[in-house]
Amino acid sequence: MSGFFISFEGIDGSGKSTQAKLLARALEDKGRDVILTREPGGSPGAEEIRRLVLEGDPDRWSAQTELLLFTAARRDHLERLIDPALQAGKIVITDRFADSTRIYQGTRSGDLRAMVDKLHELMIAREPDLTFLIDMDPDTGLARAKGRGGTEERFEDFGADLQRKMRAGFLDLARQAPDRFRVIDGSRDIDTVAADVLDAARAALPKAPTDA
């Protein structure tokens, strides 16, 4: 039995991490076997790379170097967690995947999208079965993200202009792959957003005996 792969995407502060957790919990309550993970990270090696790319000065790495680091982290994540879980028939839910690299590294410094796609095809060669784009006003999202007060704020420190550019890029990706993407309005209250996400996920997932 093959599993089902779900990703959550969106700008910083959009609420996608919260919604990924809520969906995992809701599906587990329905008897589904769920693995919740994140990128960069999700495996020991990838978590080490996460600290390198998300902390420190905004200009610490070039976009090209970031791309190589994120691809290395994703490859390790894929080998050690995602592929084995899917082969075991589990539902894998990840907070970010390759679409984030397409947008953040693919467009942040010039046009590296062709390089991103080439590396993805060579080293990853997998797309999610379903992607939720939690859409959010960039200024609101940035205020939320900065309000968390954590240490992983390197991309938030690039400012609102980057967030606006990223939002436009994510929406463009969703238009390019309508069969995979579900765009969810993240400006509403958490429970309303979660209900829409769950409805869309259950519509896309293979049926299970525990489904009511």
N, C-alpha and C positions, 0 to 999 in steps of 0.2 A: 504494500500500500504506500503510495506516495503522499507526502504531506502537502501543506499549503503555506505559502510564503507571503506575509503581509508587511509592508513598510509604511512608516509615517514620515512625512516630509513637511517642511514649512520653514519660515524665517525664525530667527531667534525670538523667543517669547511668545510664540503662537499657541502654545499649549499642547503641542503634539506629544511631548513626553508624558504628560498627564493622561492624555487620551489613549496612548499606547498601553499604559498600565491599566486603565479602566476597561479597555477591551479585553486584555488578557484575563483580568479577573472575571469579567462577565462570561467569557467563553469557558473558563475553568468551572464556573458555577453551573454551566450547562453540560459538564462532563467531558469537555474537550481536553486533550493533552496539549498544553501550550508551553512554549519556550519564549520568554521575553528577554530581549537583548538590546544592544545599542551600538551605534557607531559614532566616531571611532571607538573601538573597544569590543567587548564581547568574548574575548579570549585573553589569556594572560599576556601574550606578546602584543596583541593589539591594544590592550589597556596601557602598556608601557608607552606605545607610540601616542596614545591619546594625550598623555601628559605633555609630550613634546609639542604637539600641534595646537593645543587649546589653552596653554598657559604661556605667560610671558609677553614680551613686547609685540605689538602688531606686525612690525617689520622683521621679526625674528627669522622668518623663512620667506623665500620667494614663492610665487604661486606654483612654479614648476617643481620646486622641492617639496612643497606641500602635497602636490599631486602624487609624487612617488611615495611619500610617507603614508598617505591615505590608502593608496593602492596596496602597499605592503600590509597595512593593518587589515584591510578588507580580505585579502587573500588568506591570511592566517585565520581570521574569523570564519571565513567560508569553509576552510578545510577542517577546522577543529570543532565548530559548533553547528553552523547552518546546514551544511550538506548532510552530516550524520543524523541530525534531528529530522530533516525532511525525508531521508531514506527510511527512518523509523516510523514514518507516518504522522509526525507531529505537526502542529501549527506553529510556525515561527513568526513572531512579531518583532520587528526591529525598529528602533527609534533612529531613523536615517539609514540610507543605503546609497547606492551609486548616484541617484539623482542629486543628492547634496553635492557630490564632487563635480558633477556636470555643471552645477550652478555656481558653487563657491569658487572652485579652482578653475573651472572652464571659462568663466567670464570676469573674474575679479581683476586680472592683470592682462589686458589684451584679450585675444581670442585664442584660448587653448582648448576649445571644445573638441577639435579634431584629435588632438593628442589624448584627451580624456577618453574619447570613444575608442581610440586604438588600443590604449592600455587596458580598458575594460574588456574589450573583445579578446585580447590576448591572455589576460591573467584572471578574469572573473567569469565572463561569459554566462551570467545568470541575471535575470530580472525577477522582481517580485511578481507573484500572481495578481496581487492587488496592492495599490498604493493610495493611501489617504493623504491628501494635501490639506492641511489645516490652514486655511487662509485667514490672514490678519492684517490690519492696517500697520504699516511698518513703524510709524512713530509710537503707536500703542505697544506693539511687540517689543520694541527696543526699550521702552520704559519699564515694561515688565521684566525683561531679561536683566537689565542693569539693577533693578530693585531686588534681585535675588541675593546679591552681595557675595557671590562665590568667587572662586579663583579662576574658573574657566571662562574668561571674558575676552579672550584675544580677538575673536571675530566681532563681538559687540563693540569693541574699541575702535573698529574701523568707522563707526558712526552710521547715521540714518541714511545717508546716500547709498551705502552698500546694501542696507536692508531693503530699500525701495527697488534697487536693481535686482536683488535676489528674488523679491516677490514677483516681479514681472517675469523673471526667468522661470520660476516654478509654474506660474500660470501658463506660460508658453509650452512648457513640457506637457502639462495636462492636456492642452489642446492637441498636441502631437500624438498622444497615446490615450485617447478617450476610453478604450476598452479596459485599460489597466487603472487609470486614475479615477478617484472620486474626490471632488473638491467640496470641502465642508467649511461652512462659515464659522470661524473660530471666535467671532466677536460676541457670541451669545453665552449664556451661562453654561457652566461645565456639564451639568446633567443633560441639558438639551442637546448639546454637541455630542455627548456620549451616546445618547439614544439614537441619533442619526447614524453615527459610526457603527453601532451594533447592528442596526437594521441593514445597512449596506453590506457589512461583513457576512451576516447570516444569509443574505441573498446570494452572495458569491461563493460561499463555502460549500463543498460537497456535503450532502445531507448525512446526518449521523442519527443513530437510534434514539439518542437522548434529546434530539430537537423536538420541541413542543409544537 
